[in-house]
Amino acid sequence: MTVRGILRRSAPLLASGSALALVLTACGSSGGSDGAEASTAPSTSPAMAAPSAMASMGGHGMSMPAASAAPGSIIVLAPGTLATALPLVDKAFLKAHPESPVSPNFGHSPAQVIQLQQGSPGDAFLAVGVESMTQAKNAGLLAGDPTVFAHNRLEIVVPAGNSKKITSLADLGKPGVTTILGDESTPVGLYAKQALAKAGVTVKPASKEEGSPSVVQRVVTGNADAGIAFATDLKGNSKVTGIDIPDAEQMPAAYSAAVLKGAKHADAAREFVSFLTTPSVQNQLRQLGFLIP
Amino acid sequence: MVPPALLAVAFLVLPLAGLLANVPWTDISAQLRTPDVRNALYLSLICPIGATLLSIALGVPLAWLLARGRFPGRGLVRGLVTLPMVLPPVVGGVALLYAFGRGGLVGRWGYREFGISLPYTTFGVMVASAFVSMPFLILTVEAGIVQTGVRFEEAAETLGAGRLMVLRRITLPMLSPSLMAGATLCWARALGELGATLTFAGNLSGTTQTTPLAVFIALQTKPQDAVVLSLVLFVVSLAVLLVLRGRRMVGHQ
């Protein structure tokens, strides 16, 4: 038999994306005699191996533009750190404005600016960090000035019990401490980098994660001794403890909101942005660990 | 038949054309020479090979047992070991953490007794890739073994060949096409691996950041870098297809 023969027989199943059928086939042959089902696959499709490699890329944490939002709903682009808070805000907003459901679309603020520049739809933009909002403003994406509605602080996240006795940023640079940071392409990584620079600490991270929740997750699963994450991402998690980073070493990350120039529901989006600074929402955010201006 | 077929071709080819249309051809050589990109390409060279070797070492014996063995629950075993093919890779990564991470079922013991920790290591990348790609090798090799049957081996034995002789002169040569095909599929799957690697091994240039991870991270803020790296993966995939095609032609004639 030849490579061609084998590929022709097995690859249509393997590479056609019908992996489920394949597993079912594999299971189904348990009672059979020789498990030769794989060889009965049609031999008409070309044997291509590499596309399966391409197909497996992507699909992790990337946010796609919310194209399938319900008609009339406000598309709100928001950072992942608001993933817990925003649904609560949306619910309250829907009560006051039953005609305008909110359809949130979470992702990294810098990435969302790029998506907007490339024509992704959106009514309101909620960003963490002044950099992304400034970038959006400079790119002419905003209708009006942004409103700051909350702040978030960085904390050192350690496992409950703090086995490595970490008390400050300086401890993160010590040998034997497995430290996780965010990648610099994400707000949490950018702010952590600035904080470490201010504190004059050099850290060799074991990994640069793609967001603050991922940093926390590394510590939660016991695979890291410490990390730097946003305070709201570890609040209420009993498996980790937050250690304060003094104000002198960090700048709180501002959360700002603005109506987008390309908004299809500009009025409702404006309502939503001003709703963020109402006392009830501010109170809700405070309970979730955000700092309120 | 023809219109949908043409649509299928357009559907599969257009995205690649879109990629090519966005390649910054003038800066490409400079971009390929940045340390991060070179690290990523190097890791994408060695990690899929490592994952494939790991898959061969463990997967071929299993494929053999699945094809020839007669034991209860064989179908169940086959179903279980092919599960990583349908599992979202991210879920696979989390599962790997709970098994081989520092706090995992096995990893806890390894870390405590020997200080061994797979996450954040290049070997961890190979393990994550092998987890998702080994089933491709197992199923392909198993199908190959089933198809070749035992006739030739039995004939050789009746003619007086010893077990070693049969293995060397009959079994291995007959296995090699399916092994080649299985290893290629396995390698290709490992080359594109993203989710399990990111979740289990982490993301650090020079240690765990393979090309797909670099593409994923670059997409957030530097789409141009992502396009250049994607182009490299595209060219490599194309080259592999062409090489395979050449081999198949040779085998066919």
Contacts between the chains, C-beta under 8 A, distances in Angstrom:
chain1	res1	chain2	res2	distance
A	1	B	144	7.1
A	1	B	147	6.7
A	1	B	148	6.6
A	1	B	174	6.9
A	1	B	177	5.1
A	1	B	178	7.3
A	2	B	177	5.4
A	2	B	248	6.9
A	2	B	251	3.0
A	2	B	252	6.3
A	3	B	177	4.7
A	3	B	180	5.1
A	3	B	181	5.5
A	3	B	244	7.2
A	3	B	247	5.1
A	3	B	248	5.6
A	3	B	251	5.1
A	4	B	247	7.6
A	4	B	248	3.5
A	4	B	249	7.8
A	4	B	251	4.8
A	4	B	252	5.2
A	5	B	177	6.7
A	5	B	251	7.3
A	6	B	140	6.6
A	6	B	143	7.3
A	6	B	144	5.4
A	6	B	177	5.0
A	6	B	178	4.5
A	6	B	180	7.6
A	6	B	181	4.1
A	6	B	182	7.8
A	7	B	181	4.8
A	7	B	184	8.0
A	7	B	244	7.2
A	7	B	248	6.7
A	9	B	143	6.3
A	9	B	147	7.3
A	10	B	139	6.7
A	10	B	140	4.7
A	10	B	143	5.0
A	10	B	144	7.8
A	10	B	178	7.7
A	10	B	181	6.6
A	10	B	182	7.9
A	10	B	185	7.9
A	11	B	181	7.3
A	11	B	185	7.1
A	13	B	139	8.0
A	14	B	136	5.8
A	14	B	139	6.9
A	14	B	140	7.0
A	14	B	185	5.7
A	15	B	185	7.5
A	19	B	85	4.4
A	19	B	86	5.1
A	20	B	86	5.4
A	22	B	82	6.8
A	22	B	85	6.8
A	22	B	139	6.9
A	23	B	79	6.0
A	23	B	82	4.8
A	23	B	83	6.7
A	23	B	85	6.5
A	23	B	86	5.8
A	26	B	75	7.3
A	26	B	78	4.4
A	26	B	79	5.6
A	26	B	82	5.2
A	26	B	139	6.8
A	27	B	75	5.5
A	27	B	76	7.4
A	27	B	78	6.8
A	27	B	79	3.8
A	28	B	75	7.3
A	29	B	75	5.8
A	29	B	78	7.3
A	30	B	73	7.7
A	30	B	74	6.2
A	30	B	75	1.8
A	30	B	76	6.3
A	30	B	78	7.3
A	30	B	79	7.6
A	31	B	75	6.9
A	32	B	75	8.0
A	34	B	67	7.7
A	34	B	146	5.3
A	35	B	66	6.8
A	35	B	67	6.7
A	35	B	74	7.9
A	35	B	75	7.9
A	35	B	78	7.1
A	35	B	142	6.7
A	35	B	143	8.0
A	35	B	146	5.8
A	36	B	143	7.5
A	36	B	146	4.9
A	36	B	147	7.0
A	38	B	139	6.5
A	38	B	142	7.5
A	38	B	143	4.0
A	38	B	146	7.7
A	39	B	143	5.8
A	39	B	146	7.0
A	39	B	147	5.5
A	47	B	244	7.7
A	47	B	248	7.3
A	48	B	241	6.3
A	49	B	181	7.8
A	49	B	184	5.0
A	49	B	185	5.0
A	49	B	188	4.7
A	49	B	240	6.9
A	49	B	241	7.1
A	49	B	244	6.3
A	50	B	188	4.8
A	50	B	191	7.9
A	50	B	237	3.7
A	50	B	238	7.5
A	50	B	240	5.3
A	50	B	241	5.3
A	51	B	237	7.6
A	52	B	136	7.5
A	52	B	185	6.8
A	52	B	188	5.9
A	52	B	189	5.5
A	52	B	192	7.4
A	53	B	188	3.9
A	53	B	189	5.6
A	53	B	190	7.6
A	53	B	191	4.7
A	53	B	192	3.3
A	53	B	233	7.9
A	53	B	237	6.2
A	54	B	192	5.7
A	54	B	233	7.2
A	54	B	234	7.7
A	54	B	237	6.2
A	55	B	192	7.2
A	56	B	89	6.5
A	56	B	132	7.4
A	56	B	189	6.3
A	56	B	192	4.3
A	56	B	193	6.3
A	56	B	194	6.6
A	56	B	195	7.7
A	57	B	192	5.1
A	57	B	194	5.3
A	57	B	212	5.0
A	57	B	215	7.0
A	57	B	216	7.6
A	57	B	233	7.9
A	58	B	194	6.7
A	58	B	216	7.0
A	59	B	88	7.5
A	59	B	89	7.8
A	59	B	90	7.8
A	59	B	194	7.6
A	59	B	195	6.7
A	60	B	89	7.4
A	60	B	90	5.3
A	60	B	194	6.0
A	60	B	195	4.6
A	60	B	198	6.0
A	60	B	199	7.7
A	60	B	216	6.8
A	62	B	216	7.3
A	62	B	219	7.1
A	108	B	220	5.1
A	108	B	221	8.0
A	110	B	220	6.0
A	110	B	221	4.7
A	111	B	219	7.0
A	111	B	220	4.3
A	111	B	221	6.7
A	114	B	220	8.0
A	114	B	221	7.3
A	114	B	223	6.2
A	178	B	120	7.3
A	180	B	202	7.7
A	183	B	203	6.5
A	183	B	217	5.5
A	183	B	220	7.8
A	185	B	217	5.7
A	185	B	218	7.5
A	185	B	220	4.2
A	185	B	221	4.3
A	185	B	222	7.5
A	186	B	220	6.8
A	205	B	204	6.7
A	206	B	119	7.6
A	206	B	120	4.0
A	206	B	202	6.3
A	206	B	204	6.8
A	207	B	119	7.6
A	207	B	120	5.4
A	207	B	201	7.9
A	207	B	202	2.9
A	207	B	203	5.5
A	207	B	204	5.2
A	207	B	208	6.7
A	208	B	202	7.8
A	208	B	203	5.3
A	208	B	204	5.9
A	208	B	217	8.0
A	209	B	202	7.3
A	209	B	203	6.6
A	210	B	198	7.0
A	210	B	203	6.8
A	210	B	216	7.4
A	210	B	217	6.6
A	210	B	220	7.6
A	218	B	202	7.8
A	221	B	97	5.2
A	221	B	98	7.2
A	221	B	101	5.7
A	221	B	102	8.0
A	221	B	103	5.7
A	222	B	101	6.7
A	222	B	102	5.1
A	222	B	103	2.7
A	222	B	108	7.8
A	223	B	97	6.4
A	223	B	101	4.8
A	223	B	102	4.9
A	223	B	103	6.7
A	223	B	117	7.8
A	223	B	119	5.0
A	223	B	120	8.0
